[in-house]
Amino acid sequence: MLRPTSWLSARESSSSPTPRAHVAKFLCPRYKVYEDAPSDTEIFTGPAGGDVAIESCGWEVQIFVDRKPEVICTDRLVVRDADVGTIQINDFLIEPDSDLGCGSFYTFRLASSTKDHGLYAIKSISKRKAQKNSMLFKQSKNPFLNIERETSILKKIYHPNIVKLFEIMDDPEEDNMYFVFEYMDRGCILTIPTDTPLKESVAISYMRDALYGVEYLHSKNIIHRDLKPENMLLNSFGRVKLIDFGLSFVHEEGNDITRLPYGTPSFTAPECLDGELPEGYSARAMEMWALGVTLFALLFGQVPFYHDNLFELYRMIQEDPVVTPTKTCCHISLNVRVLLRGMLEKNVKERLKLKDILSSTVFLWKNSSYYLPERCTTCQYYSPKSCHPVPV
């Protein structure tokens, strides 16, 4: 039986009123075909501070507010001033000085729910600014194409290593539309460049979570297209989750060839810059390179190639060898260096594939602290126990 009391103590003491936290489980899809499966309430919630009536599946147990996985869509907004400087949008309170980040036409702000007192990250998008931004950069005729693409993908996916979209609030008569995401309170895994990179054990642990998320996306034929540390956030329990699906796309089954450019220049694979490939290149192989650059950045605090001039940067990515910093490299284990070399292989035919990375010595050596347990034969998730919880 799970006893999450110790997990809740710090969280409960830091907020007022006390959040009605629950234990949420990401269940093996096998449960869907069992008539005697627990109800939604039994599956997704449990009492905070007491025994949970579901046996641990060993895959994922986290503290969440009482929210079901379906995305709620609301077409009516009620915006009012709840207190001095505090704005209430439907069931969410946004305090002053709660900014989490911003872009040219959107802002992220921390909000609390009046229903469950949980914390959420709300993305506010100005339709007018989005339209102006699209006209300025001569992008798609539909200024909301990226927003629609991201929304459609987030509605389809539900995984422990992908940030969860809970609610969409879009009133046709209002300029702003709002997206309610789970709150990742520890921010991105690393801000680069930095003189204080992560320890190898931490970097590999974070990479393992990112690989889980990417593996799930690829199983759904979804290409993220902008994998980098900035788009990998940490929650309270050190779990890494992928965010920002604005550039993502879904490819046909068995055909991941694309001509779309990568999202961030420094993370672009060499083959993406080869003008002699009119037929395109493998999107999945492109993502393995980006994950290799991410792992490099986590270990060394910088990307392997950087230049202020974009054309020079692209030349370096295509022609220059990958050189690891001498001072730091001596502290990196041989197995991790071999893994990194395989992920940053310029020859796309020789570059490690996702299954090769997950089966590398770094993850499969049983004495390693990064050891991946066996997969559940039903849902193919990694789990040290059965992936289908049993009511007790």
N, C-alpha and C positions, 0 to 999 in steps of 0.2 A: 504493500500500500504506500502511496506517495504522501509525504507530509511536507507541504511547501511552506510551513510556518516560518522557518528560518529564512527562506528567500524573501518573504513578504515584510519582515520586520523593518528593514532599512527603508523600503519603499513606502511603507505606511506612515512611518514617522516623519517623512520629508514632505508630505503633502496634506492639505486640509481642504475639504473633508476627506476622510479616508477612502481611497479608491476601492470599489467593489471588485477586486481582482479575482480572476478565475484561472483554472488550469485549462489551457487549450491544447488539443492533440491534433497532429497531422496524421490522419489514419491511412492505413493501407486501403487501396480501393477495393480490396477483396470484401470488405464489409458491405459493400453496396449490393452484393448478390446473396447475402444471408438474411433470411426472413427473421431470424432471432437477433439481428444486430441491435445494438442500443439505439435509443431515440436520439435525435439531434441534440436535445438538452443534455443527455447523459454523455454524449460524445464530446461536445465542445465546451462544456462547463463543469465545474466542480466547486465545492465550497472552499473559500479562501480561509486557511487557518485550520482546516480539519482534514479528515481522511478523504481521499478522492475515490469514488466508487468504480474506478477503472484501473486495471493493472497497467503498469508502465510498459510501453512497447519498446523502450530503449532507443527510440529514434529521436523523438523531440518532445520535450515538456517545457512549456514556457508560461509565464504569467501574462495574461491578457485580460482586458475587460470583456464583459459578456457580449461578444460580437460573433455573429454567424459569418461564414465565408462569402456569402453572396453579396455582390455590390449593390447597394441601395441607390436608386436614381430618383432625384427630386427635382421637379420643374417649377417649384415655387419657393421664393426666398422671403424671409422675414428678417430684416436687418434693423436693429435698434440699439440705442445706447443703454447698456445694462448698469453701468456705474461710471465714475469719472475715468475717462480714457479707455474703458472696456467696451468692446462691441460684441453684441450677440447676433450670430447668424444661425437662424433656426435653433438647433439644440446645442450650439457650440459657442463658448465664450473665448474671445481673444483678448488677452491682457495687453496693456501698453508695454513697449520694449520687449516684444516676444518674437522679433524677427529671427528667422533661422537661415535666411539666404534669399537672394533675389536674382532675377535676370532682366532682360530688356522689356519683357511684357508680363512677368509673373513675379510673385513673392511667396516665400514659405514662412508661415508663422505658427507658433505653438498655440494650441487651443485645448480647452478642457470641455468635456461633455457634461451637460446639465442632467443627463439621464443616468450615466454610469460613473461620472467623475473621473473617467480615464483621460489620459493625455494623448493628443493626436497632432500630426503635422498637417496643416491645411495649405494647399497650394491655390493661390488666388491668381486667376488669369484675366487680364483686361482684354476683352474682345477687340476693342478699338485699337489698342496698342499692338496687338497681335497682327491686325490687318495692316497697320502702318509699317510694321517690321517686315512683313511679307512683301509689301510694295517697294520698300527701300532696298531690299536685297534681291529683288526680282525672283522671288521663290515661286512656289506653286501658285496657280490661280486660286486655289483654296487655301486661305491663310490658316485654317484650322486643321490642315491635313495631318501634321505631326501630332497634334493633340488627339485627333480622332483615332490615329493609328495606335498611339500609346494606350488610350482608353480601351480600345477593342482588345488589345493584347492582355492588359491587366485584368480584364473581366474574365479571361479564359484560364488564367493560371493561378495556382495556389500551391506554394511550396515554402518550406521553412527557410530557404535561403534567397527568397525574393520578397521584397517589400510588399505589404498587402494594401490594396486600395479598398477602403470600406464604403465610401459614399461619394456620389457625384451630385452637386447642387447647381443646376443651370436653369435660371429663369430667363426665358426669351426676351423679357422686357428689361432685364438688367444688363449692365455692361460687364460685370464680373461674374465669372463662373468659378466654382470651388470644388476641389478634390480633397477628400479626407483620407490621409494615409496613416499607417501606424507610425508612431513616433520612435525614431532611432536616436536615443539620447546621447550616445557617445560619438556621433559624427562619423566622418570618413575614416578609413583605416589608417591613412597616412597622408599628410600634406607634403607634396614634393615641389621643389627640391628641399632636402633637409640634411643637416649634419648629424642627425641622430636617427639612423635607420632602425628597423625592428630587429630583435634577436631572431636567429634562424628558426627557433621553435615557434615563435609567435607568427612569423611570416608564413611558414608552411601551414600552420593551423588556419590562418586566414585564407590562404590559397586553397586549402582543402574545401572550405565552405563555398568559396567562389566556384570551384569546380563542380560541386554538387548542383549549384544553381544553373550553371551553364549546361551541364549534362541534362537537366530537366528541360531547359529551353530547347535544346537541340532535339530531344525526344519528341517535342511538339513542333519541330521544323521552324523554330523561332530563332532568328539571329539578332543578338543584342546590338551589335555594331558600334558600341562605344564603351567597351570594357576598359576600366582604368581605376586606380585607387579612389578617385573622387566619386565614382559611381558605386562604391562598395561601402556601406555604412554598418556601424556596430550598434547593437542594442545593449540593454543593461547586462545581459548575460554573456557578452562577448561573441554573440552570433553574428556572422557577416551576412548581409543581405544585399542583393543587387537592386539598383534603382535606375531611373531615367530610361524609359523605353521609347523616347521620342523619335529616335532614328531606327528603331527596330523594324524588321519585316519578316513575313512568313514566306518560306519558299515551298516549292512543290515537293512532294514526296520523292526522295531519291535524286533530287537535282538542286544542289545548293550553289550553282554557278551564278555569279552576279557581276555587274559592272559598277555597282554603287561604291562611292568612296568611303573610306573609314571615317569615323566621327572626329577623332583627334589626331592631328598630324604626327605627333611624336610616337603614337601607338600604331601607326599605319604599317602594314606588312610590305616587304619589298615588291612582291608580285602585283600589288595594287597600283604600283607606280610604273609598271612595265607597259608602255604604249604598244608593244608588239603582241599583246594578248587580246585580240579583238573579241575572242569568244568569252572573255571574262575569267574569273578565278574563283576558287573555292571559298565560300564565306566561312565555313567551319575552320578551314586552315588559317584563314585571316584572323579568326578569333583566338586560335592557339598562339599565334605570334603576339597578339595583344596581351594575353595572359602571361606570356613569357616576359614581356616588357614590364608588366605589373609586378611580377615576382622579382625581377631585377631591381625595380624601384624600391620595393619593400626591403630588400636585402642591403642595397647600397645607397639608398636615399636620393637616387637620381635615375633618369632614364638613360639607356645606352647611347642614344643619339639626340643631340640638341643643338639648335642653331637659330639665331634670330631671323636669318633669311630662310624663308620657306623652301626655295629652290635648292639651297645648299643643304638644308636638312634632308630633303628627299634624296639628294645625291648621296649623302652619307649613309642613309638607310639602305640604298641599293648597292653601294660599292664598298663601304668601309667595314672592316671586321668588328665583331662585338668584343670589346675589351673590358674586362672587369677591373675595378680599382684594386691596385696591388695591396694596399694597407688592409682593406676589409676582406679581400678574397681568402686570405689565409685562415680566417675564422669560419669559413663556410665549409661544411662537410663535402666530401668527394661525391657522395650520392646526389646531393642537391646541385652541385656544380654540373654534374652530368645531365641531370634533369633540365637545368636551365639552358644548357648548350643545345639540347634536343628541341626545346620549345622555341629557341631563337635561331633555328636553322634557316638560312636564307633560301635554300633549295626547298621549295614547297613539297616536293615529292619525298624528301627525306625528313621533313619536320615531323615531330611527334604528333600523333592524333590523340584525341581526348581519351580513348580507351587505353592508349599506350602510357599516357601520363598517370592515369588512375591505377595502372598495373605496374608502375615503376617501383624500383627498390625503395624509394623514399616512403611510399605508402604501404607497401606490402611486406616489408621486413617486420616480422612479428615483435622484434625487440625495439622497434622504433616507436617513439611517442606519437608518431603521426599515423600509426597503423590503422588501416581501414578495416572494420569488421566485415564479415561476410554479408552478401546482399540477401534480402528477403526474396525468395523465389517467386513470390506473387507480384509485389509492386516494384521490385528491383532497386528499392532504396537500400542504403547501407544501414544495417541495424545489428547490434550485438545480440538482440533477442528476437522473438517473433514480432512481426510488424502489425499484427492484428490483435489489439487489446481485447481482453476477455472480462466481462462484468464479474465482480466478486461479491 
